Structure formats: structure tokens, C-alpha cells
Amino acid sequence: MTASANIAMFRRLLLVASAAIVLAAPAYAQQDYPNKPVKVVVTVPAGGGVDTVTRVVTERLRIVLGQPFVVENKGGAGGNIAAESVFQADPDGYTLMASQPSPITTNVVLYKKLNFDPTAFEPVAVMSSAPNVLLVKNDFPAKDGKEFMAYVKANPGKLNYASQGPGTTSHLTAELFNKLTGAKLQHVPYKGTGPALNDLVAGHVDLIFMQLESAIRLHQGGKARILAVTTDRRIAVLPDIPTMGELGVKDFISDTWNAISAPPKTPQPIIAKLNKAVNDVLAMPEVKEHYAKLNLQPVGGSPADMAKVVKEDTARWSAVIKEAKIPQI
């Protein structure tokens, strides 16, 4: 073999070796994941239900996966601001999104334009689920559920309700109430749970339909009052509080959940590793105990399970938006 042939063969071998290294690098990076801190962007301001659950879970993800999971709150626009930032992030597993349902379900119907595709996010896992309740300001004239229904009927268009933002479960649940009862509650949107509850406690808004874990603290502390639950049966921690069905509002069922998603095209090995870690965290006794104190249910399951929840909720609440003729934003 001539010298020139040897050189040509050497170059070909070098190219093959270089290509193998390039192809192996992403696989190694996925196997080695995570090897640096992971940012978890929460779609609401600090203090809300999503934020609370995310901090419980990420604190233990640090233990399970050996790297810090840094929570960054980015509220506003019903979660769209956070969702857009995560959608545009590198799909390497180092930027994740923790959200309520709306950014990945109904916002596509509610907003005229989104700078992201909700269906393109990679589902990781549902962290928690919680029933919703009717919470009123402390000096609301009605003292129980029956009086509330009578007061709403006698004062059409005079009451307002807070929400965690347009398209959130609190917003759509109130619109479902309007639809099923013929009430005309007026919408006052906020940028998250914390601001909405602050104004409710201050008496600036009349009521809110919201998740139990945040409402019950105000109820037990005497700062606001729960008058009804939106489940099909009474809740054990509130045995004296009726369901909306008991108050005559049939088919009024509403709950909410919080989930972790990843940017589109995040490699499946990374998704699988994150999913297993979340499930491991939810199985921890101290997490179960913490959830119980917050009146939350751990969910977990596979990414496919989360995808099913997202699909079903998108269909259910999109129908409410259209039937209630909620204008696009």
C-alpha cells in the first residue's frame, strides 16, 4: 500500500471515529443526566398551589437525582409567559415547567395567539390533584351554601369572582357555575393564587372557586369561608360542607392538578429518568404526609398517563369556554 493510500485510509478512519464520538456524545449526556442544576419554571407567582407543590417535589428531586432543582416563578397571562420561555428552551432536560392545567390545555382556545404549541410539550408527570371549593370573603352576607345560592339568585350581576388568571381552573369553574345556574358572576382575573387570595381576604372581591389546599387554611384561620365543595361527595376534612350537587347544581364537578412538562423534543431517556424520579418522590412517606396536610392527592404515573389527563381536560374545559362564549384574549 502506497503512502498516499495509507494517508487516505487514516483520514477515513479518523472521520469514522469523529462521527462516532459526535453520535455518542448526546447519548452519554442523556445517561449522565443531570450533571448540573435543573431550572423549574413555575407558571404562577410564589405562594400559589402550583408553587407549593413544586417546592415539595423539587426539594426531594435534588436528593433522588443528586443535583439542585432551582424553582423560578414566572407568573402572568394564565401561565403563557412561563410556558413560552420553557417552550423555547434547549430540550436538554435542564429547563422544565411546573404548571396548572391551563397553559397546556385550554389556553390554546382562550387566547387568540400563543407563541408556543401546548401540544408539543413533553409530559413528564402529574405531581398532584386537588378538589376545588367555593370560598367567599369573610363578611359575605350568606353564611352557608343554601343562603349563598339564594343570595346569588336575588342579586344577578352584582357579585364578582376572582380567578388565578384567564383560562385557569378557577375561572372556568366559575363560568361553569354561571352556565349551570344562570348566574351572572363578574370575572376579576389576577396573576396567580396569591394575589387573588390577598384581595379576597381584604374584601375587594366576593368569592373564588379554587383548590382546597389553599382555601382551607383561610377557612380554618377565620379569614375566609368555604361554603361548598365541587366534588361528587363531601370531603372528609370538611364533613359539614355540602357539595354543589346537594345545593341543587347538578353535574358540577371540578378539580385541578399540577404537572411537570419539558420542552418539545426533549429526549425520551431524560423524560423517563425524570418521570421515575418524580414517582419515587411521590412514594416517599414524608411527601405523602406533607400532601395529606395540604389536602392533596399524589398522582404520578407514566408520561402517557399525563398525556391522557391533558387531552381529556382540554376537551372538557374547551367545551365550557365555547358554551359560555368566553371571548378570546
C-alpha positions as CSV (number, residue, x, y, z in Angstrom):
1,M,0.0,0.0,0.0
2,T,1.4,3.4,-1.0
3,A,2.0,6.2,1.4
4,S,-0.8,8.2,-0.2
5,A,-3.2,5.3,0.3
6,N,-2.2,4.9,3.9
7,I,-2.9,8.6,4.4
8,A,-6.3,8.3,2.8
9,M,-7.2,5.3,4.9
10,F,-6.1,7.1,8.0
11,R,-8.3,10.1,7.2
12,R,-11.3,7.8,6.6
13,L,-10.7,6.1,9.9
14,L,-10.4,9.5,11.6
15,L,-13.7,10.7,10.1
16,V,-15.4,7.5,11.2
17,A,-14.0,7.9,14.8
18,S,-15.1,11.5,14.9
19,A,-18.6,10.7,13.8
20,A,-18.8,8.0,16.4
21,I,-17.8,10.5,19.1
22,V,-20.3,13.0,17.9
23,L,-23.1,10.4,17.9
24,A,-22.1,9.1,21.3
25,A,-22.0,12.5,23.0
26,P,-25.7,13.1,23.2
27,A,-26.3,9.5,24.4
28,Y,-23.7,10.0,27.1
29,A,-25.1,13.3,28.1
30,Q,-28.6,11.6,28.5
31,Q,-27.0,8.8,30.5
32,D,-25.2,11.3,32.7
33,Y,-28.2,13.5,33.2
34,P,-28.4,15.6,35.3
35,N,-24.9,16.7,35.9
36,K,-25.7,20.3,36.7
37,P,-28.6,22.3,38.3
38,V,-32.0,22.0,36.7
39,K,-34.3,25.0,36.5
40,V,-38.0,24.5,37.1
41,V,-40.1,27.4,35.8
42,V,-43.4,27.7,37.7
43,T,-46.3,29.4,35.8
44,V,-47.6,31.3,38.8
45,P,-46.2,33.7,41.4
46,A,-44.7,32.4,44.6
47,G,-47.2,31.2,47.2
48,G,-49.8,29.6,44.9
49,G,-50.8,25.9,44.8
50,V,-48.5,25.1,41.9
51,D,-45.6,26.8,43.6
52,T,-46.2,24.9,46.9
53,V,-46.3,21.5,45.3
54,T,-43.4,22.2,43.1
55,R,-41.2,23.1,46.0
56,V,-42.2,20.0,47.9
57,V,-41.3,17.8,44.9
58,T,-38.1,19.6,43.7
59,E,-36.6,19.5,47.2
60,R,-36.7,15.7,47.0
61,L,-35.7,15.5,43.3
62,R,-32.4,17.1,44.5
63,I,-31.9,14.1,46.7
64,V,-33.0,11.5,44.2
65,L,-31.1,12.8,41.2
66,G,-28.2,14.5,43.0
67,Q,-28.5,18.0,41.6
68,P,-30.3,21.1,42.7
69,F,-33.7,21.8,41.2
70,V,-34.0,25.6,41.2
71,V,-37.5,27.0,41.2
72,E,-38.1,30.2,39.2
73,N,-41.6,31.8,39.4
74,K,-42.7,33.4,36.2
75,G,-46.4,34.3,36.5
76,G,-48.8,36.1,34.2
77,A,-51.0,35.6,31.2
78,G,-52.6,32.5,32.5
79,G,-49.2,30.7,32.6
80,N,-48.3,31.7,29.0
81,I,-45.3,33.7,29.9
82,A,-43.6,30.8,31.6
83,A,-44.8,28.3,29.0
84,E,-43.3,30.4,26.2
85,S,-39.9,30.6,27.9
86,V,-39.8,26.9,28.5
87,F,-41.0,26.1,25.0
88,Q,-38.1,28.0,23.6
89,A,-35.5,26.5,26.0
90,D,-33.0,23.9,24.9
91,P,-34.6,20.4,25.0
92,D,-31.8,19.0,27.2
93,G,-33.7,18.5,30.5
94,Y,-32.2,21.4,32.3
95,T,-35.3,23.6,31.9
96,L,-38.7,22.3,33.0
97,M,-42.1,23.7,33.5
98,A,-44.4,23.2,36.5
99,S,-47.9,24.3,35.8
100,Q,-51.6,24.3,36.5
101,P,-53.7,22.8,33.6
102,S,-54.4,25.9,31.6
103,P,-51.0,26.5,29.8
104,I,-51.1,23.0,28.3
105,T,-54.8,22.6,27.9
106,T,-57.3,25.4,27.4
107,N,-55.1,28.5,26.7
108,V,-54.9,27.4,23.1
109,V,-58.7,28.0,22.9
110,L,-58.8,31.1,25.1
111,Y,-56.0,33.1,23.6
112,K,-56.0,34.5,20.0
113,K,-52.3,33.9,19.7
114,L,-49.8,31.8,21.5
115,N,-46.1,31.9,20.9
116,F,-45.9,28.2,21.7
117,D,-47.7,25.0,20.9
118,P,-49.3,23.5,24.1
119,T,-49.5,20.0,22.4
120,A,-45.7,20.0,21.7
121,F,-44.6,19.9,25.3
122,E,-43.2,16.6,26.6
123,P,-45.3,15.3,29.5
124,V,-43.3,14.2,32.5
125,A,-45.7,13.5,35.3
126,V,-48.7,14.9,37.2
127,M,-47.5,15.9,40.7
128,S,-50.8,16.3,42.5
129,S,-54.5,16.7,42.2
130,A,-57.0,18.5,44.4
131,P,-60.7,19.2,44.7
132,N,-62.0,22.7,44.2
133,V,-64.2,24.6,46.7
134,L,-66.3,27.8,46.8
135,L,-64.5,30.3,49.0
136,V,-66.2,33.6,49.9
137,K,-64.8,36.7,51.7
138,N,-65.3,36.6,55.5
139,D,-68.1,39.2,55.6
140,F,-70.1,37.8,52.7
141,P,-73.8,38.1,53.5
142,A,-74.6,34.4,53.0
143,K,-73.5,32.2,55.9
144,D,-73.9,28.8,54.3
145,G,-74.3,27.2,50.9
146,K,-78.1,27.4,50.7
147,E,-78.0,31.1,51.7
148,F,-75.3,31.6,49.0
149,M,-77.5,30.1,46.3
150,A,-80.4,32.3,47.3
151,Y,-78.3,35.4,47.5
152,V,-76.8,34.8,44.0
153,K,-80.3,34.4,42.6
154,A,-81.5,37.6,44.3
155,N,-78.6,39.7,43.2
156,P,-77.9,38.9,39.5
157,G,-74.9,40.7,38.1
158,K,-73.9,42.2,41.4
159,L,-71.3,39.7,42.6
160,N,-67.8,39.3,41.3
161,Y,-65.4,36.4,41.5
162,A,-61.6,36.3,41.5
163,S,-59.6,33.9,39.4
164,Q,-55.9,32.9,39.2
165,G,-56.0,34.3,35.6
166,P,-57.9,33.9,32.4
167,G,-58.4,30.2,31.4
168,T,-57.4,28.9,34.8
169,T,-59.5,26.3,36.5
170,S,-60.8,28.9,39.0
171,H,-62.0,31.0,36.0
172,L,-63.6,28.1,34.1
173,T,-65.2,26.6,37.2
174,A,-67.0,29.9,37.9
175,E,-68.1,30.1,34.3
176,L,-69.4,26.5,34.6
177,F,-71.4,27.7,37.7
178,N,-72.8,30.6,35.6
179,K,-73.8,28.2,32.9
180,L,-75.4,25.6,35.1
181,T,-77.3,28.1,37.3
182,G,-77.9,31.1,35.1
183,A,-76.0,33.3,37.5
184,K,-74.1,36.3,36.2
185,L,-71.0,36.5,38.4
186,Q,-68.5,39.0,37.1
187,H,-64.9,38.0,36.4
188,V,-61.9,39.7,38.1
189,P,-58.7,38.0,36.9
190,Y,-55.4,38.0,38.9
191,K,-51.9,36.8,38.1
192,G,-51.9,33.8,40.3
193,T,-53.4,32.4,43.5
194,G,-51.5,34.6,46.0
195,P,-52.8,38.0,44.6
196,A,-56.3,36.7,44.2
197,L,-56.5,35.5,47.8
198,N,-55.0,38.7,49.1
199,D,-57.8,40.7,47.6
200,L,-60.4,38.2,48.7
201,V,-59.2,38.4,52.3
202,A,-59.1,42.2,52.0
203,G,-62.8,42.1,50.9
204,H,-62.1,43.5,47.4
205,V,-63.7,40.6,45.6
206,D,-66.7,38.4,46.7
207,L,-65.6,34.8,46.0
208,I,-63.4,32.4,44.2
209,F,-63.6,28.8,43.1
210,M,-60.2,27.3,43.9
211,Q,-58.2,24.3,45.1
212,L,-58.9,23.1,48.6
213,E,-55.3,23.1,49.9
214,S,-55.0,26.9,49.7
215,A,-58.6,27.7,50.7
216,I,-58.8,25.5,53.8
217,R,-56.0,27.5,55.5
218,L,-58.0,30.7,55.2
219,H,-61.2,28.9,56.2
220,Q,-59.7,27.4,59.3
221,G,-57.9,30.6,60.2
222,G,-61.2,32.6,60.0
223,K,-60.0,34.8,57.2
224,A,-62.5,33.5,54.6
225,R,-65.2,30.8,54.4
226,I,-65.7,27.7,52.4
227,L,-69.4,27.3,51.6
228,A,-69.4,24.3,49.2
229,V,-67.2,21.7,47.5
230,T,-67.2,20.9,43.8
231,T,-66.8,17.1,44.2
232,D,-69.4,14.4,43.8
233,R,-69.3,13.7,47.6
234,R,-68.4,15.6,50.8
235,I,-64.7,15.9,51.7
236,A,-63.5,14.2,54.9
237,V,-61.8,17.3,56.3
238,L,-64.9,19.4,55.7
239,P,-67.8,17.0,56.7
240,D,-70.3,19.8,57.3
241,I,-69.7,21.5,53.9
242,P,-72.2,20.4,51.2
243,T,-71.4,19.6,47.6
244,M,-72.7,21.8,44.8
245,G,-74.9,18.9,43.9
246,E,-76.5,19.0,47.3
247,L,-77.2,22.7,46.7
248,G,-79.1,21.8,43.5
249,V,-76.4,22.3,40.9
250,K,-76.2,19.0,39.1
251,D,-73.1,17.8,37.2
252,F,-71.0,20.5,38.9
253,I,-67.7,18.6,39.3
254,S,-64.3,20.4,39.2
255,D,-60.8,19.6,40.3
256,T,-57.4,20.7,39.4
257,W,-53.9,19.3,39.1
258,N,-50.3,20.4,38.9
259,A,-47.8,18.8,36.5
260,I,-44.2,18.9,35.2
261,S,-43.6,19.3,31.4
262,A,-40.4,19.5,29.4
263,P,-39.6,21.5,26.2
264,P,-40.6,19.8,22.9
265,K,-38.2,17.1,21.6
266,T,-36.6,16.5,25.0
267,P,-35.0,13.0,24.6
268,Q,-37.2,10.2,25.9
269,P,-34.4,8.8,28.1
270,I,-34.3,12.1,30.0
271,I,-38.1,12.2,30.3
272,A,-38.1,8.6,31.6
273,K,-35.5,9.4,34.2
274,L,-37.4,12.5,35.4
275,N,-40.7,10.5,35.4
276,K,-39.2,7.8,37.6
277,A,-37.7,10.3,39.9
278,V,-41.0,12.1,40.4
279,N,-42.7,8.8,41.1
280,D,-40.0,7.9,43.6
281,V,-40.5,11.3,45.3
282,L,-44.3,10.9,45.5
283,A,-43.9,7.5,47.1
284,M,-41.8,8.9,50.0
285,P,-43.7,8.7,53.3
286,E,-42.8,12.3,54.2
287,V,-44.2,13.5,50.9
288,K,-47.4,11.6,51.4
289,E,-47.7,13.1,54.9
290,H,-47.0,16.6,53.6
291,Y,-49.6,16.1,50.8
292,A,-52.1,14.9,53.3
293,K,-51.6,18.1,55.4
294,L,-52.2,20.1,52.2
295,N,-55.2,18.0,51.3
296,L,-53.6,17.0,48.1
297,Q,-53.5,13.6,46.3
298,P,-50.3,12.4,44.8
299,V,-50.8,11.2,41.2
300,G,-47.6,10.2,39.3
301,G,-47.9,7.5,36.7
302,S,-46.3,7.5,33.3
303,P,-45.9,10.3,30.8
304,A,-48.6,8.6,28.8
305,D,-50.9,8.8,31.8
306,M,-50.3,12.6,32.0
307,A,-50.9,12.9,28.3
308,K,-54.3,11.3,28.7
309,V,-55.2,13.7,31.6
310,V,-54.1,16.7,29.4
311,K,-56.2,15.5,26.5
312,E,-59.3,14.9,28.5
313,D,-59.2,18.2,30.4
314,T,-58.5,20.1,27.2
315,A,-61.7,18.6,25.7
316,R,-63.8,19.2,28.9
317,W,-62.9,22.8,29.6
318,S,-62.7,23.9,26.0
319,A,-66.3,22.9,25.8
320,V,-67.0,25.2,28.8
321,I,-65.2,28.1,27.1
322,K,-67.1,27.7,23.9
323,E,-70.5,27.2,25.5
324,A,-70.0,30.1,27.9
325,K,-68.9,32.2,24.9
326,I,-65.8,33.4,26.8
327,P,-64.1,35.9,24.4
328,Q,-60.6,35.2,23.3
329,I,-57.9,37.3,24.8
